[in-house]
Amino acid sequence: MQPKLLVNAHCELGENPLWNPLNSCVYWTDITGGKVHRWNPEHRTHDVVYSDGAVGGFTLQRNGELLLFRAGDIATLKGDGWVEVLVHFKDEGMERFNDVIADPEGRVLAGTIGTTAESGGLYRVDRDGKITRLFRGTGCSNGMGFAPDLRTFYWTCSTSRRIHAFDYVQATGELSGQRVLYQATESEGIPDGMTVDREGHLWSARWDGWAVVHHAPDGRVIETIRFPVAKVSSVCFGGLKLDRLYATTAGGKPGAQTEDGALYELVTATRGAPEFTSRILING
């Protein structure tokens, strides 16, 4: 399995790839570059759909809009490029939002970057816009995913290089029973963004690890897929059959002759599951 270069956008901090089945495009954010990018695989076109400050992560709303999690607010990106702020939010010790994921009920689990090594955490955004802190204790909350049976939730603590598993209650969004699924060594790089395939396997990007690591549901490493750049930041499944793994990277500089900050594609032997859509402040 070899990564294929799709778009060399030279992203400073490419992150949060997300497949949009409504238009068959993959979106991703360049957090420090303050942009959201879009790639259309059918037409092989790339454009920038947002350029208005740092977006740590985003979800796809049920109405087709992007829900942006920024430094101090949650906003929607309308089809015409207009941004509407829905909720202002800034918790003590929070620098900005980071990776986010919609759950089966339309809520969003949103991680943060902390101003200290322990002031980042994980929050639940309910459909009415209420934000609840679930826990603190990390400098960098990162990739998340759900097991196919929706009874287990996975969360990445980049600060400790650990992937955790929780018991998850779909009806309430409650998390319990936190345990370590995988502890990465320093030589592996830092576990960053992740996704889960239909068989319950985890695919974890490795920041400064030059790789995406394929894990069994129990955390065991099945394979390590090498990349030509060091800072592999996140992954998602996409394509019409959800058999393409899209990977974002970081470390790019405008005009550079390297592939750092590019978007890559892997053709896998498995398939992803459709991402859940958020329904924040949407009726129905």
C-alpha positions in Angstrom: 0.0 0.0 0.0 1.7 3.2 -1.2 0.5 6.7 -0.5 -0.4 8.7 -3.6 0.1 12.5 -3.7 -3.2 14.3 -4.6 -2.7 17.9 -3.7 0.4 19.7 -2.5 -1.2 22.7 -0.9 1.9 23.2 1.4 -0.3 23.2 4.5 1.4 24.5 7.6 -0.9 22.3 9.7 -3.2 20.2 7.5 -5.7 18.3 9.6 -9.3 16.9 10.0 -9.9 15.3 6.5 -13.6 14.6 6.1 -15.5 13.0 3.2 -18.7 14.8 2.1 -21.0 12.2 0.4 -23.3 15.0 -0.7 -20.9 16.3 -3.3 -18.3 13.4 -3.3 -15.5 15.7 -2.1 -12.9 15.6 0.7 -12.4 18.6 2.9 -9.6 19.4 5.2 -8.3 22.3 7.3 -5.0 24.1 7.4 -5.3 25.2 11.0 -2.5 27.7 11.3 -2.9 28.7 7.6 -6.5 29.7 8.4 -8.0 27.9 5.4 -10.4 25.0 4.6 -9.5 23.1 1.4 -11.6 20.9 -0.9 -10.6 18.2 -3.3 -13.0 16.8 -6.0 -11.7 13.3 -7.0 -13.9 13.1 -10.1 -12.8 16.3 -11.6 -9.4 16.4 -9.9 -9.9 19.9 -8.8 -8.7 21.7 -5.7 -10.0 24.9 -4.2 -10.2 26.8 -0.9 -13.7 27.2 0.5 -12.9 29.2 3.7 -10.1 31.7 4.6 -11.1 33.4 7.8 -8.9 32.2 10.7 -7.9 29.0 12.4 -10.3 26.0 12.3 -9.2 23.2 14.6 -11.8 20.8 13.2 -15.2 20.6 11.6 -18.1 18.3 11.1 -20.7 18.0 8.3 -24.1 19.2 9.5 -27.2 17.3 8.4 -28.3 20.3 6.2 -25.0 20.1 4.3 -23.2 23.0 6.0 -19.8 22.7 7.6 -19.7 23.2 11.4 -16.5 24.9 12.2 -14.7 24.7 15.6 -12.4 27.7 15.9 -10.4 29.4 18.6 -13.3 30.9 20.5 -16.5 29.9 18.8 -18.5 27.3 16.8 -19.7 28.6 13.5 -21.4 27.3 10.3 -20.0 27.7 6.8 -22.8 28.4 4.4 -22.8 27.3 0.8 -22.0 30.8 -0.4 -19.0 31.1 1.9 -20.7 33.2 4.6 -19.8 32.3 8.2 -22.4 32.4 10.9 -21.3 32.1 14.6 -23.6 29.9 16.5 -21.9 29.7 20.0 -19.1 31.6 21.5 -17.0 29.5 23.8 -13.7 29.8 25.7 -12.9 27.6 28.7 -10.2 28.2 31.2 -6.9 26.8 30.0 -8.1 26.4 26.4 -6.1 27.7 23.5 -8.4 26.5 20.7 -10.5 23.6 19.5 -8.7 20.7 17.8 -10.1 17.4 16.4 -13.9 16.9 16.6 -16.3 14.2 15.6 -20.1 13.9 15.3 -21.8 11.1 17.2 -24.8 9.0 16.0 -27.3 11.3 17.7 -26.0 14.5 16.1 -24.0 15.7 19.0 -20.3 16.6 18.7 -17.4 15.5 20.8 -14.8 18.2 20.6 -11.2 18.2 21.8 -9.1 21.2 22.7 -5.4 22.2 22.7 -4.5 23.5 26.2 -2.3 26.4 27.2 -0.5 23.9 29.5 0.3 20.2 29.3 -2.9 19.4 31.3 -5.4 22.1 30.5 -6.7 20.6 27.3 -9.6 18.3 27.3 -12.7 16.8 25.7 -16.2 18.4 25.5 -19.6 17.3 24.4 -21.7 19.7 22.3 -25.4 18.8 22.6 -27.8 19.5 19.8 -29.2 22.5 21.6 -25.7 24.1 21.6 -25.0 23.4 25.3 -21.3 22.6 25.9 -20.2 20.2 28.7 -16.7 19.6 29.7 -16.1 15.8 30.0 -12.6 15.9 31.3 -9.3 17.7 31.3 -5.8 16.4 31.6 -4.0 16.7 28.3 -2.1 19.3 26.4 -3.4 18.0 23.0 -6.7 16.2 22.6 -6.7 14.4 19.2 -8.2 11.8 16.9 -11.5 10.0 17.8 -13.7 7.3 16.5 -16.5 4.8 17.3 -16.5 1.0 17.1 -19.0 -0.4 14.6 -21.4 -1.6 17.4 -21.4 2.0 18.8 -20.5 0.7 22.3 -16.9 1.9 22.3 -15.5 5.3 21.8 -11.8 5.9 21.0 -9.9 9.0 21.9 -6.2 10.0 21.3 -4.1 11.8 23.9 -1.1 13.1 21.8 0.6 14.4 25.0 1.0 10.9 26.5 1.2 9.1 23.1 -1.8 7.0 24.0 -5.0 5.8 22.3 -7.8 5.3 24.9 -11.0 3.4 24.8 -14.2 4.3 26.6 -17.6 2.7 27.1 -20.1 4.8 25.2 -23.8 5.2 25.7 -25.5 6.3 22.5 -28.7 7.6 24.1 -26.9 10.0 26.5 -23.5 10.5 25.1 -22.0 9.3 28.4 -18.4 8.0 28.5 -17.1 5.7 31.2 -14.5 3.0 31.8 -11.5 4.8 30.4 -8.6 2.5 29.5 -5.5 2.5 27.5 -5.8 0.7 24.2 -2.4 1.5 22.9 0.8 3.2 24.1 3.1 4.4 21.3 6.8 4.5 21.8 8.8 7.6 21.1 10.3 6.1 17.9 6.8 5.6 16.5 6.0 9.3 16.5 3.0 10.9 18.2 -0.5 9.4 17.6 -2.6 12.1 16.0 -5.8 11.9 14.0 -7.5 8.6 13.4 -10.5 6.8 11.9 -12.2 3.4 12.3 -13.1 1.1 9.4 -16.2 -1.1 9.1 -14.4 -4.1 10.7 -13.5 -2.0 13.8 -9.9 -1.6 12.9 -8.2 1.7 13.8 -6.1 3.8 11.4 -3.9 6.2 13.3 -1.7 9.0 11.9 1.7 9.4 13.4 3.0 13.0 13.8 6.8 12.9 13.3 6.5 9.2 12.6 6.4 9.2 8.8 3.4 6.8 8.9 -0.2 5.7 9.3 -0.5 2.7 11.7 -3.2 0.1 11.2 -4.4 -1.3 14.5 -6.7 -4.3 15.3 -9.6 -3.5 17.6 -7.6 -4.6 20.6 -4.8 -2.2 19.7 -2.4 -4.6 18.2 -0.4 -3.2 15.3 -1.2 -5.0 12.0 0.8 -2.9 9.6 2.7 0.4 9.4 2.3 2.4 6.1 5.2 4.6 5.4 4.9 8.2 4.0 7.5 10.4 2.4 6.9 13.2 4.9 7.2 13.2 8.7 4.1 14.9 10.0 1.2 12.7 9.1 -1.6 14.4 10.9 -5.0 12.7 10.3 -7.0 10.3 8.1 -10.5 9.6 6.9 -12.2 7.1 4.6 -13.8 8.4 1.5 -14.5 7.7 -2.2 -17.8 6.4 -3.6 -17.1 3.0 -2.0 -15.4 4.4 1.1 -12.3 2.4 0.2 -10.0 5.3 -0.1 -8.0 6.5 2.9 -7.2 10.2 2.7 -4.3 11.5 4.8 -3.4 15.0 5.7 0.1 16.2 6.5 1.8 19.2 8.0 5.0 21.2 7.9 4.5 22.9 4.5 5.7 26.3 3.5 4.5 28.3 0.5 6.6 27.7 -2.5 8.6 24.9 -0.9 9.8 22.0 -3.1 8.9 19.3 -0.6 5.6 17.3 -0.1 5.2 18.4 3.5 1.6 19.7 4.0 0.2 17.7 1.1 -3.0 15.5 0.9 -2.4 11.9 0.1 -4.6 8.9 -0.9 -4.3 5.2 -0.1 -6.4 2.5 -1.8 -7.2 0.0 1.0 -8.5 -3.6 1.1 -11.2 -2.5 3.6 -13.9 0.2 3.7 -14.8 2.9 6.1 -18.2 3.6 7.7 -20.1 6.7 6.7 -19.3 9.6 9.1 -22.1 10.8 11.3 -23.6 14.2 10.7 -24.0 16.8 13.4 -27.3 18.5 14.1 -26.2 21.4 16.3 -29.1 23.8 16.5 -30.9 22.0 13.7 -34.5 20.8 14.3 -35.4 17.2 13.4 
